Amino acid sequence: MTGDTTAASERMRLDKWLWAARFFKTRSLAVQAIAHGRVRLDGERVKPAREVKCGDRLDIQIEVLEWSVTVRGLSKQRGPAAVAQMLYEEDPSSIARRAERRQQHALAPNPAAAIKGRPTKRDRRHIHRFTGGS
């Protein structure tokens, strides 16, 4: 680890750790995810100020992807991705689930994702023709 990582006996706030480990771009996004129950510490819902230590198990859900990680290090600041990946160890089953989810998403994307804004005049004609409206 680098000089900015702390000893294993120390603790740090969960939202800061998620930010430093690069799961979220900002601490406020990490706080929102924790508040909505998308981050669990040892299987339980927690608050953003909850302290994590090395050896804690986290379940993190971001959109459709889920991570199951074990905290391996603490960092006081956000560093490069290579350093951030050393802060945790992901379970092999979690890696397999994420790969499978990505493959499913690539094969069958959500059709609503392609819709942007209001329908055009042409789209509206197709909608009326399909629904039988005038």
C-alpha positions in Angstrom: 0.0 0.0 0.0 1.0 3.6 -0.3 1.8 6.1 2.4 -1.7 7.5 2.4 -3.3 4.3 3.6 -3.8 3.9 7.3 -3.1 1.0 9.6 -5.5 -1.9 9.8 -6.6 -1.1 13.4 -7.9 2.4 12.4 -11.3 3.1 11.1 -12.9 5.6 8.7 -16.4 6.8 7.6 -18.2 4.5 5.2 -19.0 7.3 2.7 -15.4 8.4 2.6 -14.2 4.9 2.0 -16.6 4.3 -0.9 -15.4 7.6 -2.4 -11.7 6.8 -1.9 -12.3 3.2 -3.3 -13.8 4.8 -6.4 -17.3 3.2 -6.2 -18.8 6.7 -6.4 -17.6 9.9 -8.0 -18.6 12.1 -5.0 -19.2 11.6 -1.3 -22.7 12.9 -1.7 -23.5 10.1 -4.2 -22.1 7.6 -1.7 -24.3 9.1 1.0 -27.4 8.9 -1.2 -26.7 5.2 -2.0 -26.2 4.4 1.7 -29.4 6.3 2.6 -31.4 4.3 0.0 -30.1 1.0 1.3 -27.9 0.2 -1.6 -24.8 -0.3 0.6 -24.9 -2.9 3.3 -22.2 -3.6 5.9 -22.2 -7.2 7.0 -25.7 -7.6 5.6 -27.2 -4.7 7.5 -28.3 -1.2 6.5 -26.1 1.5 7.9 -25.6 5.2 8.0 -23.0 7.2 6.1 -21.0 8.0 9.3 -20.7 4.3 10.2 -17.0 3.5 10.5 -15.5 0.6 8.5 -12.3 -1.3 9.3 -10.2 -3.8 7.5 -12.0 -7.1 7.2 -15.6 -5.7 7.0 -17.8 -7.1 4.3 -19.7 -4.7 2.1 -22.5 -5.4 -0.4 -22.7 -2.5 -2.9 -25.4 -2.0 -5.6 -24.9 0.6 -8.3 -27.8 0.6 -10.8 -28.0 -3.1 -12.0 -24.5 -4.1 -10.9 -23.7 -5.6 -7.4 -20.4 -5.9 -5.7 -19.6 -8.1 -2.7 -16.3 -6.9 -1.3 -14.1 -7.2 1.8 -12.3 -4.1 3.0 -8.5 -4.6 2.8 -7.2 -1.1 3.4 -8.2 2.5 4.3 -7.2 5.6 2.5 -7.5 9.2 3.6 -7.7 10.5 0.1 -8.9 9.5 -3.3 -6.1 8.2 -5.5 -5.6 6.5 -8.8 -7.8 3.5 -9.8 -4.8 1.1 -9.3 -4.4 2.2 -5.7 -8.2 2.2 -5.1 -8.5 -1.4 -6.2 -6.0 -2.4 -3.5 -8.4 -1.1 -0.8 -10.8 -4.0 -1.3 -11.0 -7.6 -2.4 -14.0 -8.7 -4.5 -15.5 -12.2 -4.0 -15.1 -14.5 -7.0 -18.9 -15.1 -7.1 -19.5 -11.3 -7.2 -17.1 -11.0 -10.2 -19.0 -13.9 -12.0 -22.4 -12.3 -11.3 -21.3 -8.9 -12.6 -19.9 -10.5 -15.8 -23.1 -12.4 -16.3 -25.2 -9.2 -15.7 -23.1 -7.3 -18.2 -23.5 -10.0 -20.8 -27.3 -10.1 -20.3 -27.5 -6.3 -20.6 -25.4 -6.3 -23.8 -27.6 -9.0 -25.4 -31.0 -7.5 -24.4 -30.7 -3.8 -23.8 -33.6 -1.9 -22.3 -35.7 -0.5 -25.2 -36.7 2.5 -23.2 -33.1 3.6 -22.9 -33.1 4.7 -26.6 -36.1 7.0 -26.1 -34.9 10.6 -25.6 -37.4 13.4 -25.0 -40.8 13.9 -26.7 -41.9 11.8 -29.6 -41.4 13.3 -33.0 -44.4 13.9 -35.4 -43.4 10.6 -37.2 -43.2 8.8 -33.9 -46.6 10.1 -32.9 -48.2 8.9 -36.1 -46.8 5.4 -35.4 -48.1 5.5 -31.8 -51.6 6.5 -33.0 -51.6 3.9 -35.7 -50.6 1.2 -33.2 -53.0 2.3 -30.4 -55.9 3.0 -32.8 -56.1 6.7 -31.6 -56.8 9.6 -33.8 
